[in-house]
């Protein structure tokens, strides 16, 4: 055994140095993480300069090839029926006074017809209200019946 092999595991003070291992990862040395420089701090000479900005495009607005640009007056959508709030919201409000029947009509219209996108939220609320009313009716009818 040579002198290098004898001194490999021995420190200058003569005590043997051992790495501490624990847990599942027996081959991994445990220690504190080393500090890193904060984000944004870098050496200016290490990063290349940013590319120059693109040249100014003075030709004005141009469409994507294959798509036409609509010019002129904007298209105005028609007013919603029932005072501008839509049939769905009208059925929802009336459902409180007419024993939830309009909610079922609104749910049917949502599920079985083509609906304007502006009226869809009212019909969705009618559908949710109809489901909740059905659950309330079922629990109300079976409340007194304990014949299981």
Secondary structure, 3 states (H helix, E strand, C coil): CCHHHHHCCECCCCCECCCCCCCCCCCCCCCCCCCCCCCCCCCHHHCCCCCCCCCCCCCCCCCCCCCCCCCCCCCCCCCCCCCCCCHHHHHHHHHCCCCCHHHHHHHHHHHHCCCCCCCHHHHHHHHHHHHHHHHHHHHHHCCCCCCC
